[in-house]
Amino acid sequence: MQDFDLTIRNGTVVTATDTFAADIGVKGGQVAALARGLAAGKRDIDAAGKLVLPGGVDSHCHIEQLSSNGVMTADDFYSGTVSAAFGGTTTIIPFAAQHRGMKIRDVVADYAKRAREKAVIDYSFHLIVADPTEEALTQDLPAFIGKGITSFKVYMTYDRLKLDDYQILDVLLTAEKHGALVMVHAENHDMIRWLAKRLLDRGHTEPKFHAVSHAPLAESEATHRVIQLSRLLDVPVLIVHVSGIEAVRTIRAAQTLGARVYAETCPQYLFLKASDISRPGMEGAKFCCSPPPRDEASQNAVWAGLADGTFQVFSSDHAPYRFDESGKLPKGDKTTFKDMANGVPGLELRMPLLFSEGVGKGRIKLNDFVALTATNHARMYGLHPRKGTIAVESDADLAIWDPEKEVKIAAAMLHDNVGYTPYEGRTIKGWPEIVVNRGRVVIEGGKLQVDRGSGEFVPRGAPEPLKQERKPTTEMRLFKALIA
């Protein structure tokens, strides 16, 4: 009989593929046994009547990151990871953000130090590539892929971050050659810039005009274009924070044709609408992100995409800025839609919102919820099977959910450092009451149980899209031989 450090008994275990009654025995930070009738461990938790799910993996959140406009996010690695843990997430993958002129090695060293000192749950990093120099492409990126940072993000918009198509092709080829996945923020920069200038010239400065300038066509055009860039090289891409009905249809059509395109969406595109940005005064700024929330038809298309497999991952895109001059309103009441810090918070509420309105309302199955919030993230980004599932030898990252618990959302109950939530006043059903990371009880009784800096960096392997067996055509083999 094993001597377990922790047992979780009498619960219903749910993975991306199975739902079954079992006890979980934990030893040395890993799941050591998964069976009925396990003996109590040194610490024993009775989960009768509860669901035991894998701890969530949030693969898109902005923590302690300087924006391209020079604004630091409200959450550092302490407040951000505490907030994530209270929402059932046990691993985050935020962004070590390169800006033009920065050395990638310096960016990563600084970011790793910040995380090491503060994080309370496990973490890895993506790299934001804004300056794909020859040195970056041939030395820095391959070196960090070898150290377990196996994903990059590139932007098609924002003056100080955007890459042109030529540069994106360079990054795609480097990623494939060395075993990394490229994430893309797909919006047409010149469409947005052109619309914004004309709106501002005519005195249209209110937050609602952010949504007007970020037209749905800017998203769908860029989505189509990056899919074609990906197809040119037959290299996979993951398009992040998809919001609009046309973009959803474009991705689905490409997937049907066999293109190696994957997609992510976020809470704001299910639960917020463009009408929220039209609230009086500066209130609309609380709902401004890029792409912005759309109309009901787009919401329905995103829900359908979650159900039919168009979307592989559901992330928060947590971009936390306070509703004051340090963040959303740098010029106070004179702030225009172009001045605002761009983004909305959602790290703590990502999983509860989807559980309540997805599983609870019958829009998605419980196993799909696990896939969308944990397992697929681990697969897409090279963490599986260590993370994202409940299996013998996987990390004991677990969340015990009370599916009947009702919670009325209020900023005061959350643990981030933002000070507001765009989901204020909603009542949701289902909440994680106990959260375990590597066998450590992190959240219990509504309190944090671990120390600052006790989270660990998790190096990642090759993302699953790069492992998939794929027989290249003769034409593609010849093409790649020519450009190698």
TIPA-289880 format. One line per 8 residues: number of its first residue (from 1); their letters; for each residue x, y, z of C-alpha. Coordinates in nm, 3 decimals. Layout:
N
NUM	A	X Y Z  ...;
//
This chain:
484
1	MQDFDLTI	0.000 0.000 0.000  0.138 0.338 -0.105  0.193 0.614 0.147  0.035 0.916 -0.023  0.116 1.277 0.055  -0.239 1.372 -0.041  -0.554 1.186 -0.136  -0.867 1.328 -0.291;
9	RNGTVVTA	-1.143 1.078 -0.240  -1.506 1.019 -0.341  -1.512 1.275 -0.621  -1.611 1.251 -0.987  -1.295 1.278 -1.197  -1.332 1.452 -1.532  -1.077 1.462 -1.813  -1.107 1.569 -2.175;
17	TDTFAADI	-1.220 1.218 -2.268  -1.364 1.047 -1.959  -1.586 1.100 -1.656  -1.561 0.845 -1.375  -1.570 0.794 -0.999  -1.221 0.753 -0.852  -0.988 0.854 -0.572  -0.663 1.030 -0.654;
25	GVKGGQVA	-0.343 0.950 -0.468  -0.064 1.209 -0.486  0.303 1.154 -0.404  0.603 1.372 -0.481  0.387 1.628 -0.660  0.250 1.379 -0.914  -0.058 1.163 -0.947  0.060 0.826 -0.816;
33	ALARGLAA	-0.268 0.633 -0.820  -0.612 0.669 -0.971  -0.858 0.412 -0.838  -1.150 0.359 -0.606  -1.097 0.288 -0.240  -0.753 0.439 -0.191  -0.631 0.468 0.166  -0.622 0.815 0.315;
41	GKRDIDAA	-0.294 0.999 0.271  -0.109 1.229 0.507  -0.361 1.489 0.395  -0.705 1.365 0.294  -0.974 1.563 0.111  -1.329 1.434 0.078  -1.465 1.544 -0.260  -1.804 1.373 -0.235;
49	GKLVLPGG	-2.057 1.550 -0.455  -1.782 1.749 -0.625  -1.609 1.739 -0.964  -1.232 1.691 -0.974  -1.092 1.853 -1.289  -0.739 1.913 -1.417  -0.606 2.250 -1.308  -0.661 2.501 -1.585;
57	VDSHCHIE	-0.390 2.612 -1.824  -0.424 2.971 -1.945  -0.200 3.008 -2.247  -0.276 3.372 -2.321  -0.244 3.629 -2.044  -0.043 3.948 -2.006  0.131 3.960 -1.669  0.385 4.221 -1.557;
65	QLSSNGVM	0.426 4.321 -1.920  0.507 4.662 -2.064  0.269 4.750 -2.347  0.392 4.894 -2.676  0.273 5.233 -2.546  0.489 5.203 -2.236  0.213 5.116 -1.986  0.281 4.840 -1.733;
73	TADDFYSG	-0.002 4.598 -1.663  -0.174 4.626 -1.326  -0.095 4.266 -1.234  0.254 4.144 -1.155  0.343 3.776 -1.122  0.215 3.767 -0.765  -0.131 3.919 -0.806  -0.172 3.760 -1.148;
81	TVSAAFGG	-0.094 3.406 -1.038  -0.297 3.440 -0.716  -0.595 3.551 -0.923  -0.544 3.265 -1.168  -0.532 3.011 -0.887  -0.855 3.132 -0.727  -1.022 3.074 -1.065  -0.902 2.714 -1.095;
89	TTTIIPFA	-0.595 2.774 -1.313  -0.267 2.612 -1.208  -0.039 2.700 -1.503  -0.012 3.024 -1.699  0.185 3.110 -2.012  0.228 3.489 -2.034  0.453 3.684 -2.269  0.815 3.786 -2.252;
97	AQHRGMKI	0.769 4.085 -2.480  1.042 4.206 -2.709  1.007 4.560 -2.837  1.213 4.698 -3.122  1.575 4.739 -3.035  1.559 4.494 -2.744  1.769 4.179 -2.726  1.553 3.871 -2.673;
105	RDVVADYA	1.801 3.724 -2.424  1.773 4.038 -2.207  1.393 4.034 -2.223  1.376 3.670 -2.113  1.630 3.713 -1.831  1.436 4.006 -1.685  1.099 3.833 -1.718  1.223 3.507 -1.567;
113	KRAREKAV	1.355 3.692 -1.262  1.021 3.864 -1.204  0.832 3.536 -1.228  1.076 3.340 -1.013  1.042 3.586 -0.726  0.662 3.618 -0.725  0.462 3.340 -0.894  0.254 3.110 -0.671;
121	IDYSFHLI	0.161 2.860 -0.944  0.355 2.713 -1.236  0.434 2.910 -1.548  0.609 2.912 -1.881  0.659 3.191 -2.136  0.581 3.276 -2.495  0.808 3.520 -2.677  0.661 3.826 -2.848;
129	VADPTEEA	0.876 3.887 -3.155  0.868 4.249 -3.266  1.218 4.278 -3.412  1.304 3.965 -3.616  1.664 4.054 -3.693  1.906 3.801 -3.835  2.053 3.756 -3.488  1.708 3.691 -3.342;
137	LTQDLPAF	1.610 3.443 -3.612  1.932 3.246 -3.628  2.061 3.265 -3.270  1.821 3.385 -3.001  1.500 3.210 -3.104  1.663 2.870 -3.164  1.848 2.901 -2.831  1.531 2.967 -2.631;
145	IGKGITSF	1.337 2.696 -2.811  1.608 2.463 -2.687  1.544 2.591 -2.333  1.175 2.509 -2.350  1.014 2.831 -2.477  0.849 2.675 -2.780  0.602 2.940 -2.895  0.619 3.292 -3.037;
153	KVYMTYDR	0.356 3.560 -3.084  0.358 3.805 -3.371  0.133 4.103 -3.440  -0.015 4.225 -3.767  -0.115 4.556 -3.605  0.008 4.815 -3.351  0.273 5.060 -3.474  0.551 4.936 -3.248;
161	LKLDDYQI	0.482 4.565 -3.271  0.351 4.481 -3.617  0.544 4.268 -3.864  0.493 4.276 -4.236  0.415 3.962 -4.436  0.779 3.911 -4.530  0.884 3.915 -4.165  0.602 3.680 -4.064;
169	LDVLLTAE	0.721 3.430 -4.324  1.071 3.451 -4.175  0.935 3.380 -3.826  0.716 3.094 -3.949  1.008 2.926 -4.121  1.234 2.967 -3.815  0.963 2.825 -3.589  0.912 2.518 -3.803;
177	KHGALVMV	1.282 2.454 -3.848  1.348 2.456 -3.472  1.019 2.320 -3.335  0.800 2.610 -3.219  0.443 2.727 -3.278  0.356 3.079 -3.397  0.057 3.264 -3.250  -0.082 3.556 -3.450;
185	HAENHDMI	-0.279 3.867 -3.359  -0.466 3.906 -3.688  -0.600 4.253 -3.766  -0.530 4.469 -4.072  -0.322 4.756 -3.936  -0.379 5.000 -4.222  -0.756 4.955 -4.217  -0.758 5.038 -3.845;
193	RWLAKRLL	-0.516 5.327 -3.883  -0.712 5.474 -4.176  -1.047 5.452 -3.995  -0.906 5.586 -3.667  -0.755 5.894 -3.830  -1.081 5.989 -3.997  -1.281 5.935 -3.681  -1.045 6.150 -3.474;
201	DRGHTEPK	-1.030 6.421 -3.742  -1.408 6.450 -3.713  -1.406 6.468 -3.334  -1.527 6.113 -3.270  -1.312 6.034 -2.967  -1.536 5.833 -2.730  -1.457 5.473 -2.638  -1.730 5.338 -2.868;
209	FHAVSHAP	-1.528 5.449 -3.170  -1.257 5.199 -3.075  -1.494 4.929 -3.201  -1.570 5.128 -3.516  -1.202 5.161 -3.603  -1.134 4.793 -3.536  -1.386 4.689 -3.801  -1.473 4.319 -3.838;
217	LAESEATH	-1.329 4.331 -4.189  -0.989 4.424 -4.045  -0.994 4.098 -3.850  -1.130 3.876 -4.125  -0.889 4.011 -4.391  -0.585 3.960 -4.172  -0.709 3.617 -4.068  -0.739 3.513 -4.432;
225	RVIQLSRL	-0.397 3.658 -4.514  -0.206 3.485 -4.236  -0.370 3.155 -4.327  -0.233 3.195 -4.678  0.114 3.277 -4.542  0.093 2.961 -4.334  -0.020 2.756 -4.633  0.265 2.886 -4.848;
233	LDVPVLIV	0.511 2.715 -4.614  0.274 2.445 -4.484  0.358 2.564 -4.131  0.094 2.566 -3.854  -0.033 2.888 -3.698  -0.265 2.960 -3.408  -0.485 3.267 -3.449  -0.556 3.422 -3.111;
241	HVSGIEAV	-0.859 3.604 -2.963  -1.093 3.544 -3.258  -1.405 3.758 -3.224  -1.600 3.803 -3.548  -1.834 3.579 -3.743  -1.641 3.622 -4.069  -1.310 3.534 -3.905  -1.470 3.223 -3.751;
249	RTIRAAQT	-1.603 3.115 -4.091  -1.269 3.183 -4.259  -1.085 2.965 -4.007  -1.342 2.686 -4.029  -1.325 2.684 -4.408  -0.945 2.666 -4.401  -0.953 2.380 -4.150  -1.200 2.193 -4.370;
257	LGARVYAE	-0.957 2.225 -4.661  -0.679 2.078 -4.446  -0.490 2.397 -4.362  -0.280 2.375 -4.046  -0.465 2.656 -3.873  -0.574 2.655 -3.509  -0.776 2.910 -3.318  -0.839 3.058 -2.976;
265	TCPQYLFL	-1.121 3.267 -2.836  -1.181 3.438 -2.502  -1.457 3.530 -2.254  -1.505 3.880 -2.391  -1.632 3.740 -2.721  -1.898 3.530 -2.550  -2.014 3.759 -2.272  -1.952 4.118 -2.387;
273	KASDISRP	-2.096 4.306 -2.686  -2.013 4.615 -2.889  -2.306 4.787 -2.713  -2.108 4.767 -2.386  -1.845 4.997 -2.533  -2.119 5.254 -2.601  -2.191 5.311 -2.232  -2.203 5.677 -2.124;
281	GMEGAKFC	-1.893 5.884 -2.064  -1.572 5.688 -2.024  -1.745 5.374 -1.889  -1.715 5.213 -2.230  -1.337 5.210 -2.190  -1.375 4.921 -1.943  -1.483 4.700 -2.234  -1.224 4.805 -2.494;
289	CSPPPRDE	-0.989 4.536 -2.621  -0.857 4.433 -2.961  -1.034 4.289 -3.143  -1.334 4.443 -2.965  -1.649 4.257 -2.860  -1.888 4.219 -3.153  -2.263 4.168 -3.202  -2.491 3.880 -3.110;
297	ASQNAVWA	-2.438 3.702 -3.442  -2.064 3.691 -3.374  -2.124 3.568 -3.018  -2.336 3.284 -3.155  -2.067 3.199 -3.413  -1.803 3.180 -3.139  -2.023 2.953 -2.927  -2.077 2.731 -3.231;
305	GLADGTFQ	-1.703 2.726 -3.295  -1.637 2.607 -2.941  -1.887 2.325 -2.990  -1.776 2.211 -3.337  -1.398 2.216 -3.283  -1.310 2.532 -3.476  -1.151 2.659 -3.154  -0.895 2.444 -2.979;
313	VFSSDHAP	-0.833 2.669 -2.678  -1.026 2.912 -2.460  -0.792 3.166 -2.298  -0.846 3.480 -2.093  -0.628 3.725 -2.288  -0.608 3.889 -1.945  -0.478 4.241 -2.015  -0.516 4.419 -1.680;
321	YRFDESGK	-0.516 4.798 -1.671  -0.669 5.003 -1.392  -0.951 5.244 -1.471  -0.744 5.551 -1.400  -0.453 5.754 -1.535  -0.210 5.466 -1.479  -0.393 5.251 -1.733  -0.718 5.296 -1.919;
329	LPKGDKTT	-0.741 5.674 -1.889  -0.393 5.826 -1.930  -0.544 6.168 -2.007  -0.839 6.148 -1.770  -1.166 6.263 -1.922  -0.973 6.388 -2.228  -0.860 6.034 -2.317  -0.951 5.936 -2.674;
337	FKDMANGV	-1.013 5.581 -2.790  -0.660 5.579 -2.935  -0.502 5.681 -2.603  -0.658 5.408 -2.389  -0.463 5.107 -2.269  -0.608 4.821 -2.467  -0.744 4.509 -2.298  -0.979 4.366 -2.036;
345	PGLELRMP	-0.921 4.150 -1.727  -1.049 3.791 -1.710  -0.788 3.557 -1.565  -0.984 3.455 -1.255  -1.323 3.433 -1.427  -1.222 3.252 -1.748  -1.310 2.902 -1.627  -1.611 2.985 -1.403;
353	LLFSEGVG	-1.779 3.187 -1.681  -1.740 2.908 -1.936  -1.844 2.641 -1.686  -2.161 2.828 -1.590  -2.272 2.949 -1.931  -2.124 2.669 -2.141  -2.162 2.348 -1.943  -2.445 2.473 -1.722;
361	KGRIKLND	-2.653 2.595 -2.016  -2.584 2.287 -2.228  -2.382 2.467 -2.495  -2.074 2.247 -2.449  -2.007 1.914 -2.279  -1.816 1.889 -1.952  -1.532 1.695 -2.118  -1.506 1.965 -2.385;
369	FVALTATN	-1.484 2.225 -2.109  -1.178 2.042 -1.973  -1.026 2.023 -2.321  -1.085 2.391 -2.395  -0.954 2.521 -2.062  -0.670 2.278 -1.985  -0.590 1.975 -2.199  -0.576 2.138 -2.541;
377	HARMYGLH	-0.357 2.420 -2.408  -0.111 2.161 -2.278  -0.117 1.977 -2.611  -0.088 2.287 -2.828  0.207 2.425 -2.632  0.413 2.118 -2.546  0.308 2.062 -2.183  0.108 1.741 -2.220;
385	PRKGTIAV	0.091 1.494 -2.046  0.271 1.666 -1.759  -0.004 1.930 -1.746  -0.365 1.951 -1.853  -0.491 1.607 -1.753  -0.540 1.371 -1.460  -0.329 1.061 -1.515  -0.068 0.859 -1.330;
393	ESDADLAI	0.271 1.038 -1.352  0.112 1.369 -1.454  0.163 1.666 -1.222  -0.101 1.673 -0.949  -0.264 1.991 -1.080  -0.625 1.960 -0.969  -0.932 2.176 -0.908  -1.222 2.054 -0.697;
401	WDPEKEVK	-1.539 2.220 -0.829  -1.872 2.264 -0.659  -2.102 2.257 -0.964  -2.394 2.398 -0.766  -2.225 2.695 -0.601  -2.371 3.027 -0.714  -2.148 3.334 -0.719  -2.244 3.692 -0.795;
409	IAAAMLHD	-1.945 3.851 -0.964  -1.807 4.169 -0.812  -1.468 4.333 -0.847  -1.430 4.325 -0.469  -1.433 3.943 -0.461  -1.157 3.904 -0.718  -0.784 3.883 -0.649  -0.630 4.072 -0.938;
417	NVGYTPYE	-0.507 4.430 -0.907  -0.737 4.584 -1.167  -1.011 4.728 -0.948  -1.300 4.657 -1.184  -1.443 4.369 -1.386  -1.645 4.397 -1.708  -1.858 4.108 -1.577  -1.977 4.296 -1.266;
425	GRTIKGWP	-2.315 4.181 -1.134  -2.346 3.854 -1.328  -2.451 3.549 -1.131  -2.277 3.227 -1.233  -2.310 2.870 -1.116  -2.010 2.646 -1.048  -1.685 2.742 -0.875  -1.349 2.581 -0.786;
433	EIVVNRGR	-1.327 2.554 -0.408  -0.992 2.377 -0.363  -0.703 2.414 -0.607  -0.389 2.196 -0.605  -0.066 2.259 -0.798  0.203 1.988 -0.802  0.039 1.830 -0.498  0.043 2.156 -0.299;
441	VVIEGGKL	-0.294 2.284 -0.182  -0.282 2.638 -0.318  -0.637 2.757 -0.253  -0.866 2.629 0.023  -1.133 2.789 0.237  -1.121 3.101 0.025  -0.757 3.164 0.120  -0.415 3.137 -0.042;
449	QVDRGSGE	-0.216 2.856 0.119  0.129 2.891 -0.047  0.412 3.141 -0.050  0.514 3.402 -0.301  0.772 3.257 -0.542  0.670 2.893 -0.487  0.556 2.845 -0.848  0.800 2.686 -1.094;
457	FVPRGAPE	0.902 2.747 -1.452  0.797 2.457 -1.674  1.008 2.404 -1.989  0.801 2.284 -2.283  0.855 2.035 -2.560  0.748 2.053 -2.921  0.385 2.164 -2.962  0.150 1.891 -3.075;
465	PLKQERKP	0.077 2.050 -3.417  0.444 2.001 -3.501  0.437 1.636 -3.395  0.147 1.537 -3.616  0.231 1.301 -3.898  0.192 1.483 -4.227  0.306 1.365 -4.568  0.425 1.664 -4.770;
473	TTEMRLFK	0.339 1.679 -5.137  0.615 1.647 -5.394  0.562 2.013 -5.480  0.604 2.117 -5.115  0.918 1.905 -5.072  1.075 2.068 -5.377  0.966 2.417 -5.263  1.116 2.372 -4.917;
481	ALIA	1.434 2.231 -5.064  1.471 2.543 -5.276  1.419 2.788 -4.989  1.614 2.597 -4.723;
//
